[in-house]
Amino acid sequence: MALSDYHQQFTIKSDEDIQRRIDAKEQELVQIFESVQLSTDSETVRVAVLGCADKRLIQGHKRIFEKVLNKKVELTTFDLSVEHMLGEENIVQQDCTLPLPNTPYDITYAHVLLKFIPTEKQFDLIKNSFVALNSCGIAIHVLDKVDYETTGPKLPDGYFAVPLADYKLELTKLGIDFKEVNVKYGVALVLLKH
């Protein structure tokens, strides 16, 4: 199967550009874990990454989680298509709006993923990221400001509106504890399982 235009754009990015993206994600995760603590006695933290634009990010994700958490990390990467990640370990082709396999995880992590999911299915992904957690687990959804402030015809082709305020109301109705953590380019919606 041919790579999507989106994934093709990443194949031509330099290693330096990919490293800048990894560094930015690390800064965001440092900010998030300054506000939210992962409570686990396990020596190995199970992390599910939901969506990944380039296979070079996979090892970067593993390194930054190990560095930020100061623990060994078992990382699984889920994506609707996996052709762009061939050759990497622990890759699962999965529609993340459906229940995740091989649960539970200590952390589920989606970095600017929601804007690629049709709006009517986005909350399914948010719920699945929460359901997949261990007790005391954390679901992290990083959103760029433009993701939740841009609507209607202003959206580029292939992108969907992210009604963040609606999702926060729905989480409150369901009794799901969450925090909103400001990060450099927007916010992280962090769901806390107790």
Residue, then its C-alpha position, 0 to 999 in steps of 0.5 A: m500500500a502506498l504511503s498517504d500524502y501526510h506520511q510522505q511529507f515526513t519521509i522527506k524531513s531531515d533527521e534534525d527536523i525529527q529530533r526537533r519534534i522529539d525535543a518539543k515533545e519532551q518539553e511538553l511531557v516534562q510540563i505535563f508530569e510536573s502537573v500530574q504524577l504517574s503512580t506506579d510501583s512497576e519497574t516497567v511502564r507500559v505506554a501506548v502511543l496512539g498515532c505516529a507520523d514517522k518511524r523515527l519518532i518511535q525510538g524518540h518516544k521511548r527515550i523521552f518517556e524513559k527520561v521523563l519518568n526515570k523508568k524502563v518503558e515498554l512502548t506500543t505504537f498504534d496507527l490506522s496504517v502501519e506502512h510508514m513504520l515498517g521495521e520498527e518493533n511493537i507496531v499495531q495496526q489499529d483504529c484507535t476509535l475502537p477498544l485497544p488490544n493488549t491492555p492495560y497500559d500505564i499511559t496512553y499518549a496521543h500527540v495532535l491526533l484528534k484533528f485527524i479523526p472525524t469529529e463524531k468519532q473523536f470522543d470514542l478515541i478519548k474514552n478508549s484511551f481512558v478505558a485502556l488504562n491501569s488503575c492510576g493510569i494517565a491518558i494524555h491528549v496534546l492539542d495545538k491551539v489551532d486544533y481546538e480554535t479553528t472550525g468550519p471552512k477555515l480547516p485545511d482538507g483532511y482536518f476536523a474540528v476538535p470541540l475541546a470544551d464539549y469534551k471537557l463537559e462530557l468527561t465531567k458528566l461521566g465522572i472522569d477526572f482530568k486536568e488541562v495542562n498548558v504546553k508551548y503550542g496549546v494544551a494537554l488534556v490529561l485524563l486521570k484514572h483512580 
